[in-house]
Amino acid sequence: MKKEQFRFKKEMGQNFLTDPTLIEGLAEASLVSHEDGVLEIGPGRGALTCALARRCRKLIAVELDRTLIRDLETTLELYPNAELVEGDILRQDIPALIARLGQPCRVAANLPYNITAPVLEKLLTLRLPVLSLAVMVQKEVGEKMRAQPGQEGYGPFALMCQYYAEIDEAVYVPREYFTPQPKVDSSFMLLTLRETPPVDVPDEAAFLRLIRVCFAMRRKTIYNNLSGGLGLSREETEALLERSEVAPSARAEQLSMEDFARIARARA
């Protein structure tokens, strides 16, 4: 990198892995096999890309940084099963990319920290026909993804992730393994997509919006957030919570996913 005078782009959250043993461990933890197609998001300089390409049937890597494209194209010439797409993943037709990969399919990503939440939300809510998402995130974000009621970090993001997937920390990655070194440690998280959601709701999008309403003001009770966020009268809010069997004095961080599901069903 020094020889080529590559300029790391801080605004793009660029932190690259170079340790071969770790990279192979990440590829193994992603559960990719020779039967799988793989959509990789943010291949960077291609270290994990090569490890995945050696394991999979077909790979499509999406990279935004044009200054990395030439080297990636050269690197991937060694792998005829790999294809490079230049662009922003949030602007890509992801279902079309998955369709080109065929089934079975998995997703792997080393996401810039500043776009982790929107990328994961898009990947999950699209209900893609993929087996799993293997994603490098800040360790704190990984903890939020798995947070339970009453724990720090529990909120709409955790509930969304857990609604769509079973979540495990596959590999803990200290900051020293990245170049340039970030200020935080990371976790390589494995999200196994659920065939059936853990709760029954009449409308998934409405359910996730309801959760955001309930967490809008964390210091307020569920009664106050629902009343203000949904524009309900006192009588309507009391009746909704009574049907849901949720105490008006409870706060959102105390409620389970099933509690929110009961509110959604009573609201429908």
Secondary structure by P-SEA (a helix, b strand, c coil): ccccccccccccbbbbbccaaaaaaaaaaacccccbbbbbccccccaaaaaaaacccbbbbbbccccaaaaaaaaacccccbbbbbccccccaaaaaaaaacccbbbbbbccccaaaaaaaaaacccccccbbbbbccaaaaaaaacccccccccaaaaaaaaccccccccccccccccccccbbbbbbbbbbbcccccccccaaaaaaaaaaaaccccccaaaaaaaaacccaaaaaaaaaaaccccccccccccaaaaaaaaaaac
